[in-house]
Amino acid sequence: MTSSASPHRFHRPPAAPWAELRHSAASAHCFRLHMHAEYSIGIVDAGQTVFHHAMGPQPVHAGNVVLLEPHSWHACNPAPGAPWAYRMLFINAEWLHARLGVTALRFSQRVWADAEIAQLVDLLCRPIEDSAAAHQLASGLDKLLTRCANACHSAQPSPSDPSGDWAELQAVLQQLHAAPAAELTVQALARQCGMSATRFIRRFKAATGMTPGSYRLNLRINGARRLLASGTPLSEAAYTMGFADQAHLQRAFKAHHSLTPGNYAQAQR
């Protein structure tokens, strides 16, 4: 459990290991451009912020709902000195795909200002304590997704700037996801695609919203987050995910998630 000084709480219920709930209250933090490995379902409880994403930026206010697929880049930037409060539910993608019998899902829109959708998400973004509540959470997800999502064929992010290079980039993306800790240079990845480093970076960013380096860093942070949630010591998580040292992981994690990895590990309950 977090200390009283922290505005962030995390709930990872044993009855639903495929879900994690973040509750951030009175937070004035801005987030660096980042992505999550999970489906993200959030609601703004108070205040407002600017939600930056591939189809944004969009202002979001209290009562608005935000929906994101895995590996979708985004950031939230409230006005300086203007705290906001929100809850975000992270759903394991593999579990959800197996439950629904789909390869992937796409949300029809990223931001919803709809009272019925907000009521559904408000109920989803609450701590659960037992298997009955976990069953209700899964049923509530089904209801929300029926309204807001469609099945699709690819779990990889769709290119925002489609081109003939996309097939080659998919192979690189699969390699990065399979081994985010590997020391692969941009030059080596570009050669695999038959491109110059400059063209590769330009095409990669057009397709994913991030440079190759930022994309891999996000994969490493997400991997460390999963390890920390399972009880792995901070130093081991940093080494396993390819960070230079524990301090390197701490700096990157805080920049992307507005709290240190140690705080995150302690906040699990």
C-alpha contacts under 8 A as a table, 3 or more apart, distances in Angstrom:
res1	aa1	res2	aa2	distance
1	M	9	R	7.13
1	M	10	F	7.85
1	M	266	Q	6.05
1	M	267	A	4.56
1	M	268	Q	6.00
1	M	269	R	5.52
2	T	5	A	7.88
2	T	6	S	6.21
2	T	8	H	7.23
2	T	9	R	6.19
2	T	263	N	7.38
2	T	266	Q	6.30
2	T	267	A	4.61
2	T	268	Q	7.90
3	S	6	S	5.69
4	S	7	P	7.78
6	S	9	R	7.73
7	P	23	H	7.95
7	P	24	S	5.40
7	P	25	A	5.11
7	P	26	A	6.42
7	P	27	S	6.34
8	H	22	R	7.02
8	H	23	H	5.69
8	H	24	S	4.43
8	H	25	A	6.61
8	H	267	A	7.59
9	R	22	R	5.81
9	R	23	H	5.12
9	R	24	S	6.44
9	R	267	A	5.69
9	R	268	Q	7.45
10	F	20	E	6.99
10	F	21	L	5.56
10	F	22	R	4.64
10	F	23	H	6.33
10	F	264	Y	7.69
10	F	267	A	5.53
10	F	268	Q	5.22
10	F	269	R	6.57
11	H	20	E	5.72
11	H	21	L	5.07
11	H	22	R	6.64
11	H	127	P	6.41
11	H	267	A	7.92
11	H	268	Q	5.83
11	H	269	R	5.29
12	R	16	A	7.47
12	R	17	P	6.53
12	R	19	A	6.38
12	R	20	E	4.68
12	R	21	L	6.56
12	R	268	Q	6.42
12	R	269	R	6.23
13	P	16	A	5.31
13	P	17	P	6.02
13	P	19	A	7.28
13	P	20	E	7.28
13	P	127	P	7.70
13	P	128	I	6.48
13	P	129	E	6.52
13	P	269	R	7.54
14	P	17	P	5.42
15	A	129	E	7.05
15	A	130	D	5.64
15	A	131	S	5.17
15	A	134	A	6.06
16	A	19	A	5.72
16	A	131	S	7.52
16	A	134	A	5.64
17	P	20	E	7.56
18	W	91	I	5.85
18	W	92	N	5.03
18	W	95	W	6.56
19	A	89	L	6.94
19	A	90	F	5.63
19	A	91	I	4.78
19	A	92	N	6.33
20	E	89	L	5.81
20	E	90	F	5.13
20	E	91	I	6.77
21	L	87	R	7.11
21	L	88	M	5.79
21	L	89	L	4.50
21	L	90	F	6.26
21	L	125	C	6.58
21	L	126	R	7.47
21	L	127	P	7.12
22	R	87	R	5.56
22	R	88	M	5.09
22	R	89	L	6.34
23	H	85	A	7.84
23	H	86	Y	6.16
23	H	87	R	4.50
23	H	88	M	6.60
24	S	27	S	6.35
24	S	85	A	5.55
24	S	86	Y	5.48
24	S	87	R	6.24
25	A	84	W	6.73
25	A	85	A	4.30
25	A	86	Y	6.47
26	A	83	P	5.02
26	A	84	W	5.23
26	A	85	A	5.27
27	S	83	P	4.86
27	S	84	W	5.41
27	S	85	A	6.18
28	A	78	P	6.62
28	A	80	P	7.31
28	A	81	G	6.31
28	A	82	A	6.06
28	A	83	P	4.18
28	A	84	W	6.34
29	H	77	N	7.45
29	H	78	P	7.45
29	H	83	P	7.77
29	H	258	S	6.24
30	C	75	A	7.63
30	C	76	C	5.96
30	C	77	N	4.73
30	C	78	P	6.55
30	C	258	S	7.37
31	F	34	H	7.71
31	F	75	A	5.33
31	F	76	C	5.62
31	F	77	N	6.55
31	F	255	A	6.62
31	F	256	H	5.54
31	F	257	H	6.48
31	F	258	S	6.60
32	R	75	A	5.92
32	R	76	C	7.98
32	R	255	A	5.98
32	R	256	H	5.06
32	R	257	H	7.95
33	L	73	W	6.32
33	L	74	H	5.45
33	L	75	A	4.90
33	L	256	H	7.01
34	H	72	S	7.97
34	H	73	W	5.24
34	H	74	H	5.64
34	H	75	A	6.44
34	H	218	N	6.26
34	H	256	H	6.16
35	M	70	P	7.12
35	M	71	H	5.01
35	M	72	S	5.40
35	M	73	W	4.68
35	M	74	H	6.30
35	M	218	N	6.48
36	H	39	Y	7.43
36	H	40	S	7.59
36	H	70	P	5.57
36	H	71	H	5.42
36	H	72	S	7.15
36	H	218	N	7.81
36	H	222	N	6.55
37	A	70	P	4.82
37	A	71	H	5.68
37	A	92	N	7.65
37	A	93	A	7.39
37	A	219	L	7.80
37	A	222	N	6.57
38	E	69	E	7.08
38	E	70	P	4.87
38	E	71	H	7.70
38	E	90	F	5.59
38	E	91	I	5.32
38	E	92	N	5.01
38	E	93	A	5.33
39	Y	67	L	7.72
39	Y	68	L	5.87
39	Y	69	E	4.85
39	Y	70	P	5.11
39	Y	90	F	5.59
39	Y	91	I	5.09
39	Y	92	N	6.64
39	Y	93	A	6.19
40	S	66	V	7.81
40	S	67	L	5.79
40	S	68	L	5.04
40	S	69	E	6.53
40	S	70	P	7.42
40	S	88	M	6.54
40	S	89	L	5.73
40	S	90	F	4.76
40	S	91	I	6.57
41	I	65	V	7.46
41	I	66	V	5.98
41	I	67	L	4.86
41	I	68	L	6.66
41	I	88	M	5.58
41	I	89	L	5.04
41	I	90	F	6.49
41	I	121	V	7.29
42	G	65	V	5.63
42	G	66	V	5.03
42	G	67	L	6.47
42	G	86	Y	7.08
42	G	87	R	5.49
42	G	88	M	4.07
42	G	89	L	6.02
42	G	121	V	7.07
42	G	125	C	7.43
43	I	62	A	7.73
43	I	63	G	6.43
43	I	64	N	5.82
43	I	65	V	4.50
43	I	66	V	6.21
43	I	86	Y	5.68
43	I	87	R	5.52
43	I	88	M	6.58
43	I	118	A	7.08
43	I	121	V	6.72
43	I	122	D	6.83
43	I	125	C	7.89
44	V	47	G	7.47
44	V	48	Q	7.54
44	V	60	V	7.57
44	V	61	H	6.40
44	V	62	A	4.80
44	V	63	G	5.51
44	V	64	N	5.70
44	V	65	V	6.62
44	V	84	W	7.71
44	V	85	A	6.08
44	V	86	Y	4.31
44	V	87	R	6.62
45	D	62	A	5.07
45	D	63	G	6.08
45	D	84	W	7.58
45	D	85	A	5.23
45	D	86	Y	5.01
45	D	87	R	7.30
46	A	61	H	7.27
46	A	62	A	4.74
46	A	63	G	7.70
46	A	84	W	5.36
46	A	85	A	4.97
46	A	86	Y	6.95
47	G	61	H	6.17
47	G	62	A	5.75
47	G	82	A	7.38
47	G	83	P	6.50
47	G	84	W	4.36
47	G	85	A	6.53
48	Q	59	P	7.17
48	Q	60	V	5.60
48	Q	61	H	4.36
48	Q	62	A	6.28
48	Q	78	P	6.40
48	Q	84	W	5.98
49	T	59	P	5.86
49	T	60	V	5.57
49	T	61	H	6.77
49	T	76	C	6.28
49	T	77	N	5.53
49	T	78	P	4.02
49	T	79	A	6.69
49	T	84	W	7.32
50	V	57	P	6.48
50	V	58	Q	5.62
50	V	59	P	4.36
50	V	60	V	6.05
50	V	76	C	5.57
50	V	77	N	5.25
50	V	78	P	6.04
51	F	56	G	6.88
51	F	57	P	5.53
51	F	58	Q	5.14
51	F	59	P	5.90
51	F	60	V	6.53
51	F	74	H	7.13
51	F	75	A	6.02
51	F	76	C	4.70
51	F	77	N	6.78
52	H	55	M	7.85
52	H	56	G	5.20
52	H	57	P	4.32
52	H	58	Q	6.47
52	H	74	H	5.26
52	H	75	A	5.08
52	H	76	C	6.08
52	H	77	N	7.97
53	H	56	G	4.88
53	H	57	P	6.12
53	H	72	S	7.66
53	H	73	W	6.01
53	H	74	H	4.41
53	H	75	A	6.78
54	A	57	P	7.96
54	A	72	S	7.80
54	A	73	W	7.02
54	A	74	H	7.36
54	A	160	S	7.63
54	A	209	G	6.97
58	Q	111	V	7.95
60	V	64	N	6.03
60	V	111	V	7.55
61	H	64	N	5.57
63	G	113	A	7.06
63	G	115	A	7.65
63	G	118	A	6.29
64	N	111	V	6.93
64	N	112	W	5.71
64	N	113	A	4.91
64	N	114	D	7.26
64	N	118	A	6.61
65	V	111	V	5.68
65	V	112	W	5.00
65	V	113	A	6.57
65	V	114	D	7.95
65	V	117	I	7.38
65	V	118	A	5.99
65	V	121	V	7.32
66	V	110	R	5.61
66	V	111	V	4.73
66	V	112	W	6.48
67	L	107	F	6.86
67	L	109	Q	7.47
67	L	110	R	4.98
67	L	111	V	6.49
68	L	72	S	6.49
68	L	107	F	7.12
68	L	110	R	6.32
69	E	72	S	5.82
69	E	105	L	7.22
69	E	106	R	6.55
69	E	107	F	7.19
70	P	93	A	7.29
70	P	157	P	7.89
71	H	156	Q	7.69
71	H	157	P	6.55
72	S	157	P	6.69
72	S	208	T	7.78
73	W	208	T	7.62
73	W	209	G	6.43
73	W	210	M	7.47
78	P	82	A	6.32
78	P	83	P	7.01
78	P	84	W	7.24
79	A	82	A	5.30
79	A	83	P	7.92
87	R	125	C	6.25
88	M	125	C	6.64
89	L	124	L	7.56
89	L	125	C	5.84
91	I	95	W	7.91
91	I	96	L	7.18
92	N	95	W	5.50
92	N	96	L	6.32
93	A	96	L	5.14
93	A	97	H	6.04
94	E	97	H	5.21
94	E	98	A	6.14
95	W	98	A	5.28
95	W	99	R	6.11
96	L	99	R	5.04
96	L	100	L	6.19
97	H	100	L	5.28
97	H	101	G	5.62
97	H	102	V	5.04
97	H	103	T	5.99
97	H	104	A	6.28
98	A	101	G	5.03
98	A	102	V	6.77
102	V	105	L	7.38
102	V	151	A	6.22
102	V	152	C	7.44
102	V	153	H	7.88
103	T	151	A	7.29
103	T	152	C	6.56
103	T	153	H	5.63
103	T	154	S	6.36
103	T	155	A	6.32
104	A	151	A	5.85
104	A	152	C	5.34
104	A	153	H	6.18
104	A	154	S	5.97
104	A	155	A	4.96
105	L	149	A	6.22
105	L	150	N	5.51
105	L	151	A	4.54
105	L	152	C	5.53
105	L	155	A	7.67
106	R	149	A	5.40
106	R	150	N	5.36
106	R	151	A	6.37
106	R	152	C	6.59
107	F	110	R	6.67
107	F	148	C	5.68
107	F	149	A	4.20
107	F	150	N	6.41
108	S	148	C	5.84
108	S	149	A	5.68
108	S	150	N	7.19
109	Q	112	W	7.25
109	Q	148	C	7.55
112	W	117	I	7.32
112	W	118	A	7.86
113	A	117	I	7.91
113	A	118	A	7.53
114	D	117	I	5.37
114	D	118	A	6.07
115	A	118	A	5.01
115	A	119	Q	6.14
116	E	119	Q	5.13
116	E	120	L	6.40
117	I	120	L	5.13
117	I	121	V	6.24
117	I	144	L	7.26
118	A	121	V	5.13
118	A	122	D	5.92
119	Q	122	D	5.09
119	Q	123	L	6.43
120	L	123	L	5.41
120	L	124	L	6.42
120	L	140	G	7.06
120	L	144	L	6.73
121	V	124	L	4.89
121	V	125	C	6.05
121	V	144	L	7.69
122	D	125	C	5.29
122	D	126	R	7.11
123	L	126	R	6.03
123	L	140	G	7.97
124	L	137	L	5.95
124	L	140	G	6.62
124	L	141	L	7.37
128	I	133	A	5.62
128	I	134	A	6.59
129	E	133	A	6.63
129	E	134	A	7.81
130	D	133	A	5.44
130	D	134	A	6.35
131	S	134	A	4.83
131	S	135	H	6.17
132	A	135	H	5.15
132	A	136	Q	6.38
133	A	136	Q	4.96
133	A	137	L	6.13
134	A	137	L	4.96
134	A	138	A	6.30
135	H	138	A	5.15
135	H	139	S	6.21
136	Q	139	S	5.04
136	Q	140	G	6.02
137	L	140	G	5.05
137	L	141	L	6.20
138	A	141	L	5.06
138	A	142	D	6.40
139	S	142	D	5.11
139	S	143	K	6.47
140	G	143	K	5.11
140	G	144	L	6.27
141	L	144	L	5.10
141	L	145	L	6.00
142	D	145	L	5.27
142	D	146	T	6.06
143	K	146	T	5.28
143	K	147	R	6.60
144	L	147	R	5.29
144	L	148	C	6.10
144	L	149	A	7.98
145	L	148	C	4.99
145	L	149	A	4.93
145	L	150	N	7.65
146	T	149	A	6.13
146	T	150	N	7.63
152	C	155	A	7.89
154	S	157	P	7.66
154	S	158	S	7.98
156	Q	170	Q	7.65
156	Q	173	L	7.97
157	P	207	A	7.80
157	P	208	T	6.55
158	S	207	A	6.94
158	S	208	T	7.50
159	P	162	P	5.30
159	P	166	W	7.41
159	P	206	A	6.91
159	P	207	A	3.97
159	P	208	T	6.25
160	S	206	A	6.08
160	S	207	A	5.27
160	S	208	T	7.19
160	S	209	G	7.85
161	D	206	A	5.46
161	D	207	A	5.77
162	P	165	D	7.95
162	P	166	W	6.68
162	P	207	A	7.04
163	S	166	W	5.82
164	G	167	A	6.93
165	D	168	E	5.53
165	D	169	L	6.32
165	D	193	C	7.86
165	D	203	R	7.46
166	W	169	L	4.97
166	W	170	Q	6.15
166	W	207	A	7.59
167	A	170	Q	5.20
167	A	171	A	6.83
168	E	171	A	5.40
168	E	172	V	6.73
168	E	192	Q	7.91
168	E	193	C	5.43
169	L	172	V	5.03
169	L	173	L	6.08
169	L	193	C	6.99
169	L	204	F	6.99
170	Q	173	L	4.97
170	Q	174	Q	6.15
171	A	174	Q	5.18
171	A	175	Q	6.32
172	V	175	Q	5.00
172	V	176	L	6.21
172	V	189	L	6.78
172	V	192	Q	7.82
172	V	193	C	7.92
173	L	176	L	5.08
173	L	177	H	6.13
174	Q	177	H	5.15
174	Q	178	A	6.04
175	Q	178	A	5.12
175	Q	179	A	6.21
175	Q	180	P	7.91
176	L	179	A	5.36
176	L	180	P	5.04
176	L	216	R	6.68
177	H	180	P	5.67
177	H	219	L	7.01
179	A	182	A	5.54
180	P	216	R	6.01
180	P	217	L	7.99
180	P	219	L	6.04
180	P	220	R	5.83
180	P	241	M	6.98
180	P	242	G	7.71
181	A	220	R	6.58
181	A	240	T	7.15
181	A	241	M	4.84
181	A	242	G	4.38
181	A	243	F	7.80
182	A	242	G	7.02
183	E	242	G	7.95
184	L	188	A	6.50
184	L	189	L	6.95
185	T	188	A	5.22
185	T	189	L	6.39
186	V	189	L	5.12
186	V	190	A	5.97
186	V	197	A	6.36
186	V	201	I	7.83
186	V	212	P	7.14
186	V	213	G	7.87
187	Q	190	A	5.06
187	Q	191	R	6.19
187	Q	196	S	7.58
187	Q	197	A	5.43
188	A	191	R	5.19
188	A	192	Q	6.50
189	L	192	Q	5.19
189	L	193	C	6.73
190	A	193	C	5.20
190	A	194	G	6.24
190	A	195	M	5.17
190	A	196	S	5.94
190	A	197	A	5.34
190	A	200	F	5.45
191	R	194	G	4.86
191	R	195	M	5.82
191	R	196	S	7.05
191	R	197	A	7.84
192	Q	195	M	7.72
193	C	200	F	7.70
195	M	199	R	6.13
195	M	200	F	5.76
196	S	199	R	5.30
196	S	200	F	6.03
197	A	200	F	5.04
197	A	201	I	6.16
198	T	201	I	5.36
198	T	202	R	6.31
199	R	202	R	5.07
199	R	203	R	6.07
200	F	203	R	5.19
200	F	204	F	5.88
201	I	204	F	5.09
201	I	205	K	6.09
201	I	211	T	6.05
201	I	212	P	6.59
202	R	205	K	5.37
202	R	206	A	6.20
202	R	211	T	7.82
203	R	206	A	5.05
203	R	207	A	6.18
204	F	207	A	5.18
204	F	208	T	6.07
204	F	209	G	7.67
204	F	210	M	7.15
204	F	211	T	6.38
204	F	212	P	6.62
205	K	208	T	5.23
205	K	209	G	4.75
205	K	210	M	4.64
205	K	211	T	5.00
205	K	212	P	7.33
206	A	209	G	5.78
206	A	210	M	7.73
208	T	211	T	7.89
210	M	213	G	7.95
210	M	214	S	5.96
210	M	215	Y	5.78
211	T	214	S	5.30
211	T	215	Y	6.11
212	P	215	Y	5.07
212	P	216	R	6.18
213	G	216	R	5.29
213	G	217	L	6.15
214	S	217	L	5.03
214	S	218	N	6.22
215	Y	218	N	5.24
215	Y	219	L	6.44
216	R	219	L	5.00
216	R	220	R	6.24
217	L	220	R	5.07
217	L	221	I	6.19
218	N	221	I	5.05
218	N	222	N	6.10
219	L	222	N	5.17
219	L	223	G	6.13
220	R	223	G	5.04
220	R	224	A	6.17
220	R	241	M	5.39
220	R	242	G	7.21
220	R	243	F	7.91
221	I	224	A	5.07
221	I	225	R	6.11
221	I	241	M	7.71
221	I	249	L	7.43
221	I	252	A	7.37
221	I	253	F	6.24
222	N	225	R	4.94
222	N	226	R	6.35
223	G	226	R	5.23
223	G	227	L	6.37
223	G	241	M	6.55
224	A	227	L	5.04
224	A	228	L	6.09
224	A	237	A	5.29
224	A	238	A	6.63
224	A	240	T	7.91
224	A	241	M	6.24
225	R	228	L	5.13
225	R	229	A	6.14
225	R	261	P	7.45
226	R	229	A	5.15
226	R	230	S	6.42
227	L	230	S	5.20
227	L	231	G	6.55
227	L	232	T	5.30
227	L	237	A	6.05
228	L	231	G	5.13
228	L	232	T	4.98
228	L	233	P	6.70
228	L	234	L	6.78
228	L	237	A	6.79
228	L	261	P	7.58
228	L	264	Y	7.79
228	L	265	A	5.64
229	A	232	T	7.37
229	A	265	A	6.11
229	A	268	Q	6.94
231	G	265	A	7.46
232	T	236	E	6.63
232	T	237	A	6.23
233	P	236	E	5.39
233	P	237	A	6.22
234	L	237	A	5.13
234	L	238	A	6.20
234	L	246	Q	6.87
234	L	261	P	7.32
234	L	262	G	7.02
235	S	238	A	5.19
235	S	239	Y	6.30
235	S	245	D	7.42
235	S	246	Q	5.45
236	E	239	Y	5.14
236	E	240	T	5.98
237	A	240	T	5.16
237	A	241	M	6.19
238	A	241	M	5.47
238	A	242	G	6.41
238	A	243	F	5.20
238	A	244	A	7.58
238	A	245	D	6.23
238	A	246	Q	5.55
238	A	249	L	5.91
239	Y	242	G	5.35
239	Y	243	F	5.81
239	Y	244	A	7.31
239	Y	245	D	6.78
239	Y	246	Q	7.74
240	T	243	F	7.75
243	F	246	Q	7.23
243	F	248	H	6.13
243	F	249	L	6.01
244	A	248	H	6.02
244	A	249	L	7.85
245	D	248	H	5.33
245	D	249	L	6.73
246	Q	249	L	5.28
246	Q	250	Q	6.27
247	A	250	Q	4.94
247	A	251	R	6.24
248	H	251	R	5.36
248	H	252	A	6.32
249	L	252	A	5.24
249	L	253	F	5.83
249	L	261	P	7.63
250	Q	253	F	5.25
250	Q	254	K	6.08
250	Q	260	T	5.63
250	Q	261	P	5.92
250	Q	262	G	7.97
251	R	254	K	5.41
251	R	255	A	6.24
251	R	260	T	7.54
252	A	255	A	5.23
252	A	256	H	6.35
253	F	256	H	5.33
253	F	257	H	5.85
253	F	258	S	7.50
253	F	259	L	7.05
253	F	260	T	6.01
253	F	261	P	6.14
254	K	257	H	5.23
254	K	258	S	4.67
254	K	259	L	4.59
254	K	260	T	4.75
254	K	261	P	7.14
255	A	258	S	5.75
255	A	259	L	7.72
257	H	260	T	7.76
259	L	263	N	6.24
259	L	264	Y	6.73
260	T	263	N	5.13
260	T	264	Y	6.28
261	P	264	Y	4.90
261	P	265	A	6.16
262	G	265	A	5.15
262	G	266	Q	6.21
263	N	266	Q	5.12
263	N	267	A	5.94
264	Y	267	A	5.03
264	Y	268	Q	6.68
265	A	268	Q	5.68
